[in-house]
């Protein structure tokens, strides 16, 4: 009996040594950190471009990490509402979140420079300018989170129920606009009405407003072309977005995963800008085919040069405000114009 017990012990030790040896000659050891599961909160509907970029990032990360990382996405405010996403990421309600900085005026002072009426002609150039600006100033507004990427929507233009062919056509016209851009619309003579995109179609149908000021992908995404068949190009402003990650969650990631995330940061900004610019082109072509009364106008040449003068006091007010907060306001705006010129030359 004792002999048999000794034999079993020897067999177990021998088997264990053979298993260890097998790993040494090529069988992979189990992953040191195991599966990493992340949650990602977003606020617009799943079909809109901020959520399309979210799904693209999720796919790329899962592929590049070989499945080590999995991301569960929550579009449409199902995990956190729009105004709570940034703080929700800080507290850990979501590991990652995408939000618009303009939803919290005064909190993201450096980012707000990109949202001024600078005249960006594409989301691609504005997204890269935003990325470089935040990198240059190592913006303290993001010190409690890890930035995953940055991007903007395409430039905002006029979508109206009746044609706007000159600035005089805007006088007294009630137009839906995001709250932080109301002063831009006032400076051009129209009456801004702040309301969410979801309420706008009904307001247009009832005549409460006569149009909307927004980037043009909504012509198709929200079928604005059926309510506002007249578009006037002005490239007034863009809206900035950031995708951020909880700091503790970031610090817990293995180095190889951190590198993959960092490698996708500017790539994702460029991808998103190009995607949504192409989507605007698609939305315009779709609108032309769907609605025979769809038209696109431009302001006369003399008014195109007048618009920057009309909105300049708003840029000056921004400089004054951020300078009072201890930031180099004038230099920040100079940098924005320089980045705009750089990237518009590169991607013209």
N, C-alpha and C positions, 0 to 999 in steps of 0.2 A: 504493500500500500504506500509505504514511504517512497519506494523506488518510483512508483507511478506518479506520485505528487511531484517528485523532483523532475521527472521527464516533462510534465505539463509546464512547470515553471521555465525550464530551458526552452521549450517550444515557443512559449509566449515571448520570451526575450528575443529569440532568434527571429521570430516573425516581425516583431517591432523594429529590429535592426534592418530587416529587408525592406520594410515600408519606408523607413527613413532614407535608405540607400536609393530607393526608386525615385524619390524626389530629387536626389542629388544628380541623377542621370537623365533628368528631362521631364518628369511629371511636375506640373506647376503647383506651387503651394497655394493654399487658400488666400484670397485677398486680405491684405493687412487691415484695411479699413472697412471691408464689407460693402454692402450696397448703400449708396447715398441717395436719400429721397428728399426732394425739395418741393416746396409749394410756391406758386407764382400767381400773385393777384393782379388783375387788370380790371379796368372799369367800363370800356366801351363794349358794344356787342361783338360777338365772335368773328363776324365777317369784316369788321373794319380794320384798317391797316395797323393800328397799334397791337391788335390781337394776332394779325397775320404774322407780324414780325416776332411776336412772342412764340408762336408755334414753330416758326423757322429756327429760332434760337434753341428751343427745346430739342428739336430734331438734330441739329448740329452737335449740341453738347452730348446728347445720348450716344450719337454715332462716334464722336471723337474720343469719348471716354470708354468706348467699347462696352457700353452698358453699365459701367460702374455708377454713373449718375442717372437717375430718373427724375423727371420733372412733372408734377401734376399742376395743370394750368386751370385758372378760375377766371374766365372772361365775364363781362357784364356785371361787375360789382358783386358777384356771388360769394366772395370771401371777404372783401373790404370795399366800401364805397369810395368814390373818387377822392374826396377830400381827406379820407382817413388812411390812404395807402402808405404815404411816407411814414407817418407815425406808427402805423401798424407793422411796418417792416422793422422799425427801430425797436419796438417792444417784442417782436417775434411772433405776432399773429400770423404773418406770412414770412417765408424765408426771403422771397424776392417780390418786388412790386414795380409796376409801371404807372407813372402819374404825370400830370401836366403841372409844371411849376406855376403857371399863371393862375391856378385855382387857389393859390395861397399868396396873394400879393404882398410884397414887402419881405418875404421870407427867403427868396432866392434872388438876391440883388444882382449877382453877376450874370446869372442865366437870363434875367430880364432884359439885358442889353440886346440879346438876339431877337427878342419879341418887340423891340421898338420898330417904328415905321422906317426901316433901313432900305427896303426895296429889293430884298432877295428875290431872285427869279425862279428858284427851284428849291425843293426840299433837300436835294442832294448837297448843294452848296451850303445851305443853312445848317444842315445837320453836321457837316464837317467843321464848319466855323464854330458851332456850339461846342463840339468835342474839343477842338484845339483851345478855345477860350477857357473852358473849365480846367483843362490840363495845365495851361500856362499859369493860371492864378491859384491852382490847388485849392479851389473854392471851399472856404470853411462852411458854407451852407450844406455841404455834403459830408462833413467830418464824422458824423455819427453812423454813416453807412458806407458800403463799398459800391462804387459805381460799376455797373455791368455794361451799360452803353448809354448813349445820348442820341436823340434825333429830333427832328421837327416835322410838323405837317407842311404841305406845300403852301405857297403864298396865298393869302386871302384875296378874293375878288368879289365883285358885286354880282348877285343873282337877284333879279327883280321881275315883277309882274308886268311892268311896262319898260320900254327901252330907256336906258341912261346913256346918252351920247355925249354929254358935256357936264361939267360941274353944276351948271344951273339946273339941270334935271334932278340933281340930288337935293336941292333946297327943300327942306321941310319933309322929306320922305322918311317914313318910319321904317327902320331896318333892324332886323334881329342881329345881335352881335354878342360875342363873349364879353363879360363884364369889364375885363381889364383893357379892352380895346375901344371902349365907348368914346374916349376923348379923341381918338383918331377920326372916328366918324363925325363927331361934332365939328372938328376942325375943317372938314370938307363940306359942311353945311347940312348934313342929314341929321335925323333924330334917332339916336341909338336906343334900342329896346333890348334889355338883357333878358335872355331866356335860354333854356337848354334846347339842344337840337331836337329832342323828343317832342317838345311842344310846338315846334315851329310849323310843321305842315298844317296843323289845325288853325294856327294863328293866321297863316297865309290864306287859307280857304275862307276864313271869316272876315278877312280884310283888316284885321287888327294891325298887321304889319304889311308893308308893300314889297318886302324883299329881305334878303339875308346877306351877310358878309361873312364868307368862310372860304376855306380851300374847296376846290371844285370836285373832289371825288364824291362829295355828297349828292351831286347831280344824279348819279346812278345809285349809290349806296342807300340813300334815303329817298330816291325818286324826286329830288327837288326840281328836276327838269320839267315835271308835269305842272308844278306850281309857279316856277320862276323861269320861263323860257328865254329870258333876256339876260345875257351875261356881259359884263363890262370888265375888261382886264385892267388891273391897276397895281397888282403886286404890292399890297399895302403892308402886310405883316405876316409873320409866321407864329406858330405856337410851339413852345419847346416842351419836350418830354424827357424824362430820365427813367432808366431801369436801375434799381438799387437793390442791394442785398444786406441782410442783417449782418452786423459786424462780427458777432460771436459765431454765427454760422459760417461766415467766410473764414475766420481764423481756425475753425475746426476742420477745414478741407485739407486733404493731402496736397503736397506741392505740385504734383503732376496735374491735378484737377485745376488748381489755381492758375497754372500756366495756360491751360486750355481756355479758361474763362477770359484771362487777360488777352490772349491771342485773338479772341473774337470781338473785342470791344469796338475798335474803330471799323473793323470789317462789317460788323452788324449795323453801325451807324450809316455806312455807305450803302449797304444792301437795302436798308429801310428807306433811305432817301430815294434811291433809284426805283425801288418797287412802287412807292406811292406817287412819284412823278409819272411813271408809266401808267399807273392806275388813273390818274387825272386825264391823261391823253385818251385812255380807253373810255372813261366816263363821258368825255366830250363827244367822241365818235358815236357812242351808244345813244346819247341824247339827240344827235343830229338824225340818226336813223329812226328813233322812236317818235320824235315830235317834229312835224314839218314846220312849226312856227319857232323852233329854236334858233336863236341868233347870237352872234358874238360881236361885241363892239370894242373899240378902243377910244380913249379920250384924244382930242386933237393934240397935235405936237406941242403947241404953246401951253396947254393945260398939263401935259405930262411933266413939263419942266416946272410948272407952278406948284404941283402937289408936294414935292419935297420942301418947298418954302413954307407951305401952309402947315406942315407937320413938324417942322424944325423946332418950334417952341416945346414940343413934347419931348424930343430928344434932349434938348437943353435942360428941361425940368428933371429928366432922369439923371443926367450928369450931376446936377446940383444935389439931388436926393442921395445918391450913392456916395458922393464926396462927403456930405454931412455925416454919413455913416462910417467914415474912415477909410473908404476905398478910393482908388485913383480913377474917378469917374470919367474924366476926359480921356485918359489913356485907354481905358476899357473900350470906349466907343471908337476911338481911333483904330484899335486892334480889330474890332468887328468889321469896320469898313475895309481894312486891309485884308482880312480873311475872306470877306465877300469878293473882293477883286481877285484875290489869288485863286479861289476855287471856281469862280465864274470863268476865268481865263482857262483854267485846266479842263473844265467840263462843258465848254461852250459848244 
